[in-house]
């Protein structure tokens, strides 16, 4: 997932849940991604509190993937 030129990483509990599946329409991220006002370029996902998106270059010790499966 990219936000302009910024590569976003899906962060959250990966464990046995690989690939990460996000149940939303992939062509309409504006409908389900919600900016976090206190964290620039960080996004919450409507209806899914397990995962969020953040810039890849800001990932430090979180578990993450840059290849989530996004499907309705």
MDTraj code that builds the backbone (N, CA, C; nanometers):
import mdtraj as md
import numpy as np

residues = "UNK UNK UNK UNK UNK UNK UNK UNK UNK UNK UNK UNK UNK UNK UNK UNK UNK UNK UNK UNK UNK UNK UNK UNK UNK UNK UNK UNK UNK UNK UNK UNK UNK UNK UNK UNK UNK UNK UNK UNK UNK UNK UNK UNK UNK UNK UNK UNK UNK UNK UNK UNK UNK UNK UNK UNK UNK UNK UNK UNK UNK UNK UNK UNK UNK UNK UNK UNK UNK UNK UNK UNK".split()
xyz = np.array([
    [0.0859, -0.1157, 0.0000],
    [0.0000, 0.0000, 0.0000],
    [0.0905, 0.1218, 0.0000],
    [0.0567, 0.2192, -0.0805],
    [0.1330, 0.3425, -0.0857],
    [0.0408, 0.4610, -0.0650],
    [0.0948, 0.5637, -0.0024],
    [0.0271, 0.6911, 0.0139],
    [0.1155, 0.7919, -0.0578],
    [0.0826, 0.8200, -0.1837],
    [0.1720, 0.8978, -0.2669],
    [0.2996, 0.8178, -0.2846],
    [0.4155, 0.8786, -0.2577],
    [0.5408, 0.8037, -0.2715],
    [0.5790, 0.7244, -0.1463],
    [0.4967, 0.7306, -0.0411],
    [0.5305, 0.6684, 0.0877],
    [0.4799, 0.5243, 0.0913],
    [0.5710, 0.4298, 0.1118],
    [0.5342, 0.2899, 0.1300],
    [0.4822, 0.2727, 0.2720],
    [0.3608, 0.2177, 0.2849],
    [0.3003, 0.1948, 0.4155],
    [0.3145, 0.0484, 0.4544],
    [0.3384, 0.0262, 0.5816],
    [0.3464, -0.1093, 0.6361],
    [0.2231, -0.1337, 0.7218],
    [0.1654, -0.2521, 0.7096],
    [0.0569, -0.2937, 0.7985],
    [0.1231, -0.3484, 0.9242],
    [0.0968, -0.2869, 1.0378],
    [0.1565, -0.3305, 1.1630],
    [0.0482, -0.3907, 1.2517],
    [0.0882, -0.4871, 1.3297],
    [-0.0049, -0.5534, 1.4194],
    [0.0404, -0.6961, 1.4427],
    [-0.0449, -0.7757, 1.5059],
    [-0.0059, -0.9130, 1.5384],
    [-0.0036, -1.0012, 1.4144],
    [0.1115, -1.0447, 1.3734],
    [0.1192, -1.1312, 1.2562],
    [0.1086, -1.2766, 1.2977],
    [0.2012, -1.3255, 1.3757],
    [0.1950, -1.4624, 1.4245],
    [0.1585, -1.5615, 1.3164],
    [0.0529, -1.6325, 1.3372],
    [0.0075, -1.7343, 1.2414],
    [-0.0843, -1.6770, 1.1345],
    [-0.1172, -1.5507, 1.1453],
    [-0.2111, -1.4887, 1.0511],
    [-0.1379, -1.4303, 0.9310],
    [-0.0622, -1.5125, 0.8640],
    [0.0064, -1.4690, 0.7425],
    [-0.0586, -1.5407, 0.6259],
    [-0.1031, -1.4764, 0.5236],
    [-0.0916, -1.3326, 0.5054],
    [-0.1941, -1.2566, 0.5889],
    [-0.1637, -1.1306, 0.6135],
    [-0.2578, -1.0424, 0.6824],
    [-0.3715, -1.0141, 0.5865],
    [-0.4929, -1.0360, 0.6309],
    [-0.6109, -1.0120, 0.5464],
    [-0.6902, -0.8951, 0.6027],
    [-0.7175, -0.7996, 0.5152],
    [-0.7958, -0.6824, 0.5515],
    [-0.9201, -0.6841, 0.4645],
    [-1.0359, -0.6912, 0.5293],
    [-1.1627, -0.7102, 0.4589],
    [-1.2250, -0.5762, 0.4192],
    [-1.1710, -0.5172, 0.3154],
    [-1.2241, -0.3922, 0.2598],
    [-1.1964, -0.3909, 0.1101],
    [-1.2607, -0.2995, 0.0401],
    [-1.2431, -0.2903, -0.1047],
    [-1.1071, -0.2274, -0.1363],
    [-1.0188, -0.2981, -0.2070],
    [-0.8836, -0.2467, -0.2309],
    [-0.8775, -0.1217, -0.3185],
    [-0.9775, -0.1001, -0.4013],
    [-0.9742, 0.0153, -0.4909],
    [-1.0255, 0.1430, -0.4243],
    [-1.0763, 0.1330, -0.3006],
    [-1.1343, 0.2500, -0.2337],
    [-1.0805, 0.2676, -0.0918],
    [-0.9489, 0.2784, -0.0751],
    [-0.8953, 0.2923, 0.0604],
    [-0.9427, 0.4188, 0.1322],
    [-0.9822, 0.5196, 0.0558],
    [-1.0335, 0.6415, 0.1182],
    [-1.1627, 0.6151, 0.1965],
    [-1.2303, 0.5040, 0.1688],
    [-1.3532, 0.4693, 0.2394],
    [-1.3271, 0.4007, 0.3734],
    [-1.2101, 0.3420, 0.3915],
    [-1.1869, 0.2651, 0.5136],
    [-1.0587, 0.2989, 0.5891],
    [-0.9694, 0.3754, 0.5306],
    [-0.8512, 0.4212, 0.6041],
    [-0.8838, 0.5535, 0.6726],
    [-0.8481, 0.5655, 0.7989],
    [-0.8750, 0.6869, 0.8752],
    [-0.7437, 0.7433, 0.9291],
    [-0.7078, 0.8656, 0.8892],
    [-0.5850, 0.9261, 0.9408],
    [-0.5915, 0.9407, 1.0926],
    [-0.4799, 0.9184, 1.1565],
    [-0.4704, 0.9414, 1.3010],
    [-0.4228, 1.0846, 1.3204],
    [-0.5070, 1.1692, 1.3793],
    [-0.4743, 1.3122, 1.3867],
    [-0.3463, 1.3425, 1.4637],
    [-0.3105, 1.2590, 1.5587],
    [-0.1919, 1.2840, 1.6399],
    [-0.0648, 1.2212, 1.5822],
    [-0.0787, 1.1465, 1.4713],
    [0.0358, 1.0790, 1.4107],
    [0.0311, 1.0957, 1.2588],
    [0.1067, 1.1897, 1.2037],
    [0.1062, 1.2086, 1.0577],
    [0.1461, 1.0814, 0.9832],
    [0.0763, 1.0541, 0.8743],
    [0.1000, 0.9388, 0.7868],
    [0.0706, 0.8045, 0.8534],
    [-0.0013, 0.8045, 0.9652],
    [-0.0460, 0.6813, 1.0302],
    [-0.1966, 0.6709, 1.0090],
    [-0.2443, 0.5482, 0.9826],
    [-0.3847, 0.5291, 0.9491],
    [-0.4439, 0.4133, 1.0278],
    [-0.5639, 0.4345, 1.0787],
    [-0.6427, 0.3276, 1.1390],
    [-0.7288, 0.2661, 1.0289],
    [-0.7777, 0.1457, 1.0538],
    [-0.8617, 0.0751, 0.9572],
    [-1.0012, 0.0599, 1.0172],
    [-1.1023, 0.1106, 0.9475],
    [-1.2402, 0.0963, 0.9951],
    [-1.2735, -0.0497, 1.0214],
    [-1.3231, -0.0785, 1.1397],
    [-1.3702, -0.2125, 1.1713],
    [-1.2612, -0.3141, 1.2008],
    [-1.1351, -0.2724, 1.2058],
    [-1.0262, -0.3664, 1.2329],
    [-0.9257, -0.3001, 1.3257],
    [-0.9333, -0.3311, 1.4532],
    [-0.8434, -0.2705, 1.5503],
    [-0.7123, -0.3477, 1.5645],
    [-0.7019, -0.4630, 1.5001],
    [-0.5789, -0.5424, 1.5106],
    [-0.4640, -0.4795, 1.4333],
    [-0.4932, -0.4167, 1.3219],
    [-0.3893, -0.3651, 1.2334],
    [-0.4062, -0.2164, 1.2097],
    [-0.2972, -0.1551, 1.1704],
    [-0.2987, -0.0157, 1.1261],
    [-0.1870, -0.0010, 1.0229],
    [-0.1829, 0.1122, 0.9575],
    [-0.0780, 0.1384, 0.8593],
    [0.0083, 0.2539, 0.9069],
    [0.1373, 0.2423, 0.8796],
    [0.2316, 0.3479, 0.9114],
    [0.3421, 0.3463, 0.8061],
    [0.4182, 0.4551, 0.7932],
    [0.5276, 0.4555, 0.6953],
    [0.6289, 0.3449, 0.7271],
    [0.6701, 0.2764, 0.6244],
    [0.7662, 0.1667, 0.6401],
    [0.8937, 0.2132, 0.7089],
    [0.9401, 0.3310, 0.6747],
    [1.0663, 0.3805, 0.7306],
    [1.0559, 0.4156, 0.8780],
    [0.9335, 0.4170, 0.9355],
    [0.9170, 0.4441, 1.0780],
    [0.9027, 0.3165, 1.1613],
    [0.8937, 0.2018, 1.0956],
    [0.8818, 0.0751, 1.1689],
    [1.0120, 0.0507, 1.2443],
    [0.9994, 0.0209, 1.3737],
    [1.1193, -0.0090, 1.4522],
    [1.1128, -0.1524, 1.5044],
    [1.0331, -0.1752, 1.6072],
    [1.0265, -0.3099, 1.6635],
    [0.8871, -0.3719, 1.6516],
    [0.7998, -0.3145, 1.5686],
    [0.6665, -0.3696, 1.5463],
    [0.6755, -0.4868, 1.4482],
    [0.5817, -0.5807, 1.4614],
    [0.5701, -0.6812, 1.3561],
    [0.4913, -0.6163, 1.2432],
    [0.5305, -0.6457, 1.1198],
    [0.4694, -0.5737, 1.0070],
    [0.4775, -0.6571, 0.8796],
    [0.4014, -0.6138, 0.7818],
    [0.4132, -0.6635, 0.6449],
    [0.3839, -0.5473, 0.5513],
    [0.4483, -0.5489, 0.4380],
    [0.4192, -0.4502, 0.3329],
    [0.3327, -0.5117, 0.2241],
    [0.2889, -0.6356, 0.2466],
    [0.2092, -0.7070, 0.1470],
    [0.0826, -0.7664, 0.2079],
    [-0.0062, -0.6830, 0.2658],
    [-0.1310, -0.7383, 0.3173],
    [-0.2236, -0.7754, 0.2016],
    [-0.3120, -0.8697, 0.2257],
    [-0.4141, -0.9052, 0.1273],
    [-0.5368, -0.8227, 0.1613],
    [-0.5767, -0.7373, 0.0692],
    [-0.6931, -0.6506, 0.0900],
    [-0.7999, -0.6960, -0.0086],
    [-0.9089, -0.7479, 0.0461],
    [-1.0165, -0.8005, -0.0382],
    [-1.1482, -0.7868, 0.0360],
    [-1.2562, -0.7676, -0.0414],
    [-1.3877, -0.7533, 0.0232],
    [-1.4333, -0.8791, 0.0953],
])
top = md.Topology()
chain = top.add_chain()
for i, resn in enumerate(residues, 1):
    res = top.add_residue(resn, chain, resSeq=i)
    for name in ("N", "CA", "C"):
        top.add_atom(name, md.element.get_by_symbol(name[0]), res)
traj = md.Trajectory(xyz[None], top)
